[in-house]
Amino acid sequence: MMQGLRTLDPEVAALIAQEAQRQSDRLELMASENHISLAQREASASVLADTTVEGYPGARFLAASASVDALEQLAIDRACRLFGARFANVQPHSGTQANQAVLLALLKPGDTLLSMDLRAGGHFSHGAGGTLSGDWFTAHHYGVDPQTGLIDADEVLALARRHRPRLIIAGASAYPRAIDFARFAAIAREVGAKLMVDMAHVAGLVATGHFPNPLPHADVVTTTTYKNIRGPRGGLVLCNDPELAARLDAALCPGLQGTPLMQLIAAKAVAFGEALQPAFQAYSAQVLRNARALGAGLSARGLPQLTGGTDVPFVVGDLRALGLQAAPLVRALDTLQVGCNAVPVPADTDFEHAHGLRLGVSAMTTRGMADAECELIAGIVADTAQALAASRPPPAGAAETVRALCRRFPLAP
C-alpha cells in the first residue's frame, strides 16, 4: 500500500511519463485542451480519492463528514461568486452529464427541444441522433446564415414558433462569435420555453467579463470545468431559481449519478479560487488577444476565418478558399506535433468532409505564449495548408519551429 507507482507498477508509470513528454513536446491547439495547476493536481490526487459520499452537503444519503461537506460547499460558493449565480451544482462528472441533468429536470421523454445544429457548431449532447438527448427527446435545430456564418435570430424565432419547444439551448462547441442571450431569452419567453445556455468553451471569458454572461437571461447554465476555465475534468450547473435548483440537484443525484468524485470537486474548488484572482483576469484577456492575433495571422496568409473573426478562445479557419478538406490538414499538422480538429462550415453536410479547422489558444496561452508566437503559429498552419493544397510536403523546418516553441515555453520546470 505504501509503494510508489514506479515501484509498484512501472508499466503504468512509464505510460504516464510518455504522456507527460508528449504534452510537453506538443503545441496543443485543440480547443478543449488546457493545462491545470500543480495545486489542482495535488487536490485531485489527494486522500479524497478514498471518500465515498452520496447526496449534498448537509443532506447526504451515504456517509458524511464535516470536512467533506465544507469542501463541497466551498466549491459551490466559489462557483457562484465567479459567475454571479445563486445556486451551483459542482458534482457532474462531465459537461455532457451536466446537460443531461438539465434535460431530466426540465423535460419528459418525447418533449421537444430546439438547439444549434451539430453541423453549424452545436454539440452532440444538445439533441444529436445516437445520444440520450437525441433519442429521448424530439430535437429540432437552427443553423447559421450560409453567407455570414452567424446565428440568424429570426430563424430561431420562426423555428420556435413552429415547433413550440419546451427547452431552447444556446451555446456551441465550434461557433466563434458572441451570442445574444437576451434575444434567445425573449424567444423562449414568447413560446413558453425554458432557456439553457451551455458555455463550456467560453466559461473563462464569461468569468472575467470578456464574453457576455448568460446568467441574467438563461434559466440554467451549464459548463465543463476544464477547457478555457482551466480546471479539472468535470461539469458544473448554475441557476438563480431555488425551485429549479432543487429539481436540478435531484436530476443529477439520484437521477443520473451516485457518488461524486470528491477529489475532483476539491480540484474544482482550487480552479474556481484561481479564476477569482487577478492573474486569471490577465490570462483571460491574453487568451482573447491570442485568438484574434492567430485569426488575423491566418487571414493575412490566405486562410480566412469563418465569420471573419472571433470572440471566443478559438478560431475556425475556412479551407474552402484553398479547395481543401480539414481532415488531411489535421493529420499533416499532427505530424508536426500541432494539435487541432476538423469542424463543419456552412454548406458542409458531414464531419467526414468538413472544411473548417478549429484552432484553440487556451493551452498555448497557459504556457505563456502571446501575440508574437501566434504570428509564428499562424505561419506554420497556413504554410502547411497551402503546401497540402499544392500536393507538396510540409514546409521545411516547421517541426523544428514547433519543438523550439515548446522548449521556450515549457509546461513545467
C-alpha positions in Angstrom: 0.0 0.0 0.0 2.9 2.4 0.6 4.9 1.6 -2.6 5.1 4.4 -5.2 3.8 4.0 -8.7 7.3 3.5 -10.3 8.0 0.6 -7.9 4.6 -1.0 -7.8 3.6 -0.6 -11.4 6.4 0.5 -13.7 4.4 -0.2 -16.8 1.7 2.3 -15.9 4.3 4.8 -14.6 6.1 4.6 -18.0 2.9 5.2 -19.9 2.1 8.3 -17.8 5.7 9.5 -18.3 5.2 9.1 -22.1 2.1 11.1 -22.0 3.8 13.9 -20.0 6.5 14.0 -22.6 4.0 14.1 -25.4 2.2 17.0 -23.9 5.4 18.9 -23.2 6.6 18.4 -26.8 3.3 19.3 -28.5 1.8 22.6 -29.5 -1.8 21.9 -28.3 -4.3 23.9 -30.3 -7.3 21.6 -29.5 -10.0 24.0 -28.2 -11.0 21.5 -25.5 -7.5 21.2 -24.0 -5.7 23.2 -21.3 -3.1 22.5 -18.5 -4.1 22.6 -14.8 -2.0 23.9 -11.9 0.2 21.9 -9.6 -2.3 22.8 -6.8 -5.1 21.2 -8.7 -3.1 18.1 -9.4 -2.4 17.8 -5.6 -6.1 18.1 -4.8 -7.2 15.7 -7.5 -4.7 13.0 -6.3 -5.4 13.6 -2.6 -6.8 11.3 0.1 -10.3 12.4 -1.1 -10.0 9.7 -3.7 -10.9 7.3 -0.8 -14.0 9.3 0.1 -17.5 7.9 -0.7 -20.5 10.2 -0.2 -23.9 10.5 -1.8 -26.2 13.4 -1.8 -25.4 17.0 -1.0 -23.8 18.9 1.9 -26.0 18.7 4.9 -28.2 16.1 3.3 -26.1 13.0 2.5 -27.7 9.6 1.7 -24.5 7.8 2.4 -21.5 8.8 4.6 -20.8 12.4 5.6 -18.1 14.3 7.3 -17.8 18.0 8.2 -14.7 18.4 6.2 -16.1 16.9 3.0 -19.3 18.9 3.3 -17.3 22.1 3.9 -15.1 21.3 0.9 -18.1 20.9 -1.5 -19.8 24.0 -0.1 -16.6 25.9 -0.7 -16.6 24.8 -4.3 -20.2 25.8 -4.6 -19.7 29.2 -3.1 -16.7 30.0 -5.3 -18.6 28.9 -8.4 -21.5 31.2 -7.5 -19.2 34.1 -6.8 -17.2 33.5 -10.0 -20.2 33.6 -12.3 -22.7 35.6 -10.3 -25.1 32.7 -9.7 -27.3 32.0 -6.6 -27.1 28.2 -6.9 -24.4 25.8 -8.3 -24.1 22.0 -8.5 -20.4 21.0 -8.7 -20.9 17.3 -8.9 -21.3 16.5 -12.6 -18.6 14.2 -13.9 -18.7 15.9 -17.3 -20.3 18.7 -19.3 -22.5 16.2 -21.1 -23.7 14.9 -17.8 -24.5 18.4 -16.6 -26.6 18.8 -19.8 -28.3 15.5 -19.2 -29.3 16.7 -15.7 -30.9 19.8 -17.2 -32.9 17.7 -19.7 -34.0 15.3 -17.0 -35.1 18.2 -14.7 -37.0 20.1 -17.4 -38.3 17.6 -19.9 -40.2 14.3 -20.2 -39.3 11.7 -22.9 -40.7 12.8 -26.2 -40.7 16.5 -25.3 -39.4 18.9 -27.9 -36.2 20.9 -27.7 -34.5 23.4 -30.1 -30.8 23.7 -30.3 -28.0 24.6 -32.7 -27.3 22.0 -35.5 -24.2 20.0 -34.9 -23.0 20.9 -38.4 -23.4 24.6 -37.6 -21.2 24.4 -34.5 -23.5 22.8 -31.9 -22.7 20.0 -29.5 -23.8 16.4 -29.7 -25.3 16.5 -26.2 -27.8 19.1 -27.4 -30.0 16.6 -29.2 -27.9 14.8 -31.8 -29.0 11.4 -33.0 -27.5 8.5 -31.3 -27.3 10.3 -27.9 -29.6 10.3 -24.9 -30.6 13.8 -25.7 -31.5 13.0 -29.3 -33.1 9.6 -28.7 -35.2 10.5 -25.7 -36.4 13.9 -26.9 -37.7 15.4 -30.2 -34.9 17.7 -31.3 -35.1 20.4 -33.9 -32.1 22.5 -34.9 -31.3 26.0 -36.0 -28.2 26.7 -38.1 -26.3 29.8 -39.3 -26.6 32.1 -42.2 -24.7 30.4 -45.1 -23.1 33.7 -46.1 -22.0 35.2 -42.8 -21.8 32.1 -40.7 -23.7 33.9 -37.9 -26.8 32.8 -36.0 -30.0 34.2 -37.5 -32.2 35.1 -34.6 -35.2 35.5 -36.9 -34.8 31.8 -38.0 -34.6 30.7 -34.3 -37.8 32.6 -33.6 -39.6 31.1 -36.6 -38.5 27.6 -35.6 -39.5 28.2 -32.0 -43.0 29.3 -33.2 -43.3 26.3 -35.5 -42.2 23.6 -33.1 -43.1 25.1 -29.7 -40.2 23.5 -27.8 -40.2 23.2 -24.0 -36.5 23.9 -24.0 -34.2 26.1 -26.2 -30.5 25.6 -26.0 -27.9 28.3 -26.8 -24.2 27.7 -26.8 -21.9 25.8 -29.1 -18.6 24.0 -29.5 -17.5 25.5 -32.8 -19.3 28.9 -33.1 -16.7 31.7 -32.9 -18.9 34.6 -32.1 -20.7 36.2 -29.1 -24.3 35.1 -28.7 -27.2 37.4 -28.0 -28.5 35.7 -24.9 -31.1 38.4 -24.3 -32.7 37.7 -27.7 -32.7 34.0 -27.0 -34.4 34.6 -23.7 -37.1 36.7 -25.4 -37.7 34.0 -27.9 -38.0 31.4 -25.2 -40.5 33.5 -23.2 -42.7 34.1 -26.3 -43.1 30.3 -26.9 -43.2 29.3 -23.2 -39.9 27.5 -23.2 -37.0 27.4 -20.7 -33.6 28.6 -21.9 -30.5 26.6 -21.2 -27.0 28.0 -22.1 -24.0 25.7 -22.5 -21.0 28.0 -22.1 -18.3 25.2 -21.9 -15.9 26.8 -24.4 -16.2 30.3 -23.1 -16.6 29.9 -19.3 -13.2 31.5 -18.5 -14.1 34.5 -20.7 -17.5 34.8 -19.0 -15.9 34.7 -15.5 -13.7 37.6 -16.4 -16.2 39.7 -18.3 -14.7 39.1 -21.7 -17.8 37.3 -23.0 -21.5 38.0 -22.3 -22.7 36.4 -19.1 -25.8 34.2 -19.9 -27.0 34.0 -16.2 -29.1 37.2 -16.2 -31.0 35.7 -19.2 -30.9 31.9 -19.0 -33.0 29.7 -16.7 -30.0 27.4 -16.3 -26.3 27.5 -17.4 -24.0 24.5 -17.8 -20.3 24.3 -18.5 -17.3 22.0 -18.3 -14.7 22.9 -15.7 -11.7 22.4 -18.0 -11.2 24.0 -21.4 -11.0 27.8 -21.0 -11.7 27.8 -17.3 -8.5 25.8 -16.8 -9.8 23.4 -14.2 -10.0 19.6 -13.8 -12.2 17.4 -16.0 -15.8 17.7 -14.9 -19.0 19.7 -15.2 -21.0 22.5 -13.5 -24.6 23.6 -13.4 -25.7 27.1 -12.4 -29.0 28.8 -11.9 -30.7 31.6 -9.9 -34.1 29.9 -9.1 -34.4 28.0 -5.9 -37.1 25.6 -7.1 -35.3 24.9 -10.3 -32.0 24.4 -8.3 -33.7 21.7 -6.3 -35.0 19.9 -9.4 -31.5 20.1 -11.0 -29.9 18.6 -7.8 -32.4 15.7 -7.8 -31.9 15.1 -11.5 -28.2 14.7 -11.1 -28.3 12.8 -7.9 -30.0 10.3 -7.6 -31.3 10.8 -11.1 -28.1 10.3 -13.1 -25.2 9.5 -10.8 -24.5 8.5 -7.2 -21.1 9.1 -5.6 -19.4 12.4 -6.7 -15.7 12.4 -7.2 -14.7 14.4 -4.2 -11.0 14.7 -5.2 -12.2 16.4 -8.4 -14.6 18.6 -6.5 -11.6 19.7 -4.4 -9.7 20.5 -7.6 -12.7 22.4 -8.9 -12.7 24.5 -5.8 -9.0 25.2 -6.4 -9.7 26.1 -10.0 -12.5 28.5 -9.1 -10.3 30.1 -6.5 -7.6 30.6 -9.1 -10.1 32.1 -11.5 -11.1 34.7 -8.9 -7.6 36.0 -8.8 -6.2 39.0 -10.8 -3.7 36.7 -12.6 -6.6 34.8 -14.2 -8.1 38.1 -15.4 -4.8 38.8 -17.2 -4.7 35.3 -18.6 -8.2 35.5 -19.9 -7.5 38.9 -21.6 -4.4 37.3 -23.3 -6.5 34.3 -24.4 -8.8 36.7 -26.4 -5.9 38.7 -27.7 -4.2 35.5 -28.8 -7.3 34.1 -30.6 -7.6 37.3 -32.5 -3.9 37.5 -33.3 -3.9 33.9 -34.6 -7.0 34.6 -36.7 -5.6 37.8 -38.2 -2.3 35.9 -39.0 -4.2 33.2 -40.8 -6.3 35.7 -42.8 -3.2 37.6 -43.8 -1.7 34.4 -45.2 -4.7 33.5 -47.3 -6.5 31.3 -44.8 -9.8 33.2 -44.0 -11.6 32.9 -40.7 -15.2 31.7 -40.5 -17.4 34.8 -39.7 -14.3 37.0 -40.4 -13.1 36.9 -36.8 -13.6 35.5 -33.3 -15.0 36.4 -29.8 -14.0 33.1 -28.2 -10.9 31.2 -27.3 -10.6 29.6 -30.8 -10.7 30.4 -34.4 -12.2 28.4 -37.3 -10.2 28.5 -40.4 -12.3 28.3 -43.6 -10.4 26.0 -46.0 -12.9 26.3 -48.9 -10.8 29.0 -50.5 -8.0 26.5 -50.8 -10.2 23.7 -52.0 -9.0 21.7 -49.0 -10.9 19.5 -46.6 -9.8 19.7 -43.0 -9.1 16.1 -42.1 -5.9 15.8 -44.2 -4.6 19.1 -42.8 -5.3 17.9 -39.2 -3.2 14.8 -40.0 -0.4 16.8 -41.6 -0.3 19.2 -38.6 -0.3 16.3 -36.2 3.0 15.0 -37.8 4.4 18.4 -36.8 3.1 18.0 -33.2 0.4 20.6 -33.7 -3.0 19.5 -32.3 -6.3 20.7 -33.8 -9.5 19.3 -35.2 -11.9 19.5 -38.2 -15.3 21.1 -37.9 -18.0 21.8 -40.5 -18.6 25.2 -42.1 -21.8 26.3 -43.7 -22.8 24.1 -46.6 -20.8 21.1 -45.3 -23.1 18.1 -44.9 -21.0 16.0 -42.5 -17.9 15.9 -40.4 -16.0 13.5 -42.6 -15.8 16.0 -45.4 -15.6 19.2 -43.3 -13.8 22.3 -44.4 -13.3 24.0 -41.1 -10.2 23.9 -39.0 -10.7 24.7 -35.3 -7.7 26.1 -33.5 -7.8 26.9 -29.8 -5.5 29.1 -27.8 -6.2 28.4 -24.2 -3.5 25.8 -23.7 -0.8 27.7 -25.5 -1.7 30.8 -23.6 -1.3 28.9 -20.3 2.3 28.0 -21.4 3.0 31.8 -21.7 2.8 32.3 -25.5 1.4 35.6 -26.7 0.9 37.7 -29.8 4.3 37.1 -31.4 4.0 33.4 -31.0 0.5 33.5 -32.6 2.0 35.1 -35.7 4.6 32.3 -35.8 1.9 29.6 -35.4 -0.3 31.2 -38.0 2.6 30.9 -40.4 3.1 27.2 -39.7 -0.6 26.4 -40.1 -1.1 28.5 -43.2 2.1 27.3 -44.9 1.2 23.6 -44.1 -2.3 24.2 -45.6 -1.0 25.7 -48.7 1.6 23.0 -49.2 -1.0 20.4 -48.8 -3.4 22.1 -51.3 -0.5 22.1 -53.8 0.4 18.5 -53.1 3.7 19.5 -51.6 5.3 18.2 -48.3 5.0 20.4 -45.1 7.4 23.3 -45.1 10.9 22.6 -44.2 11.8 23.5 -40.6 8.2 23.6 -39.4 8.6 20.7 -37.0 11.8 22.2 -35.5 10.0 25.5 -35.1 7.3 23.8 -33.1 9.9 22.0 -30.9 11.7 25.3 -30.3 8.5 26.9 -29.2 7.7 24.1 -26.8 11.2 24.4 -25.4 11.0 28.1 -24.9 7.6 27.8 -23.1 7.9 24.6 -21.0 4.9 23.1 -19.2 6.9 22.6 -16.0 10.5 23.3 -14.8 
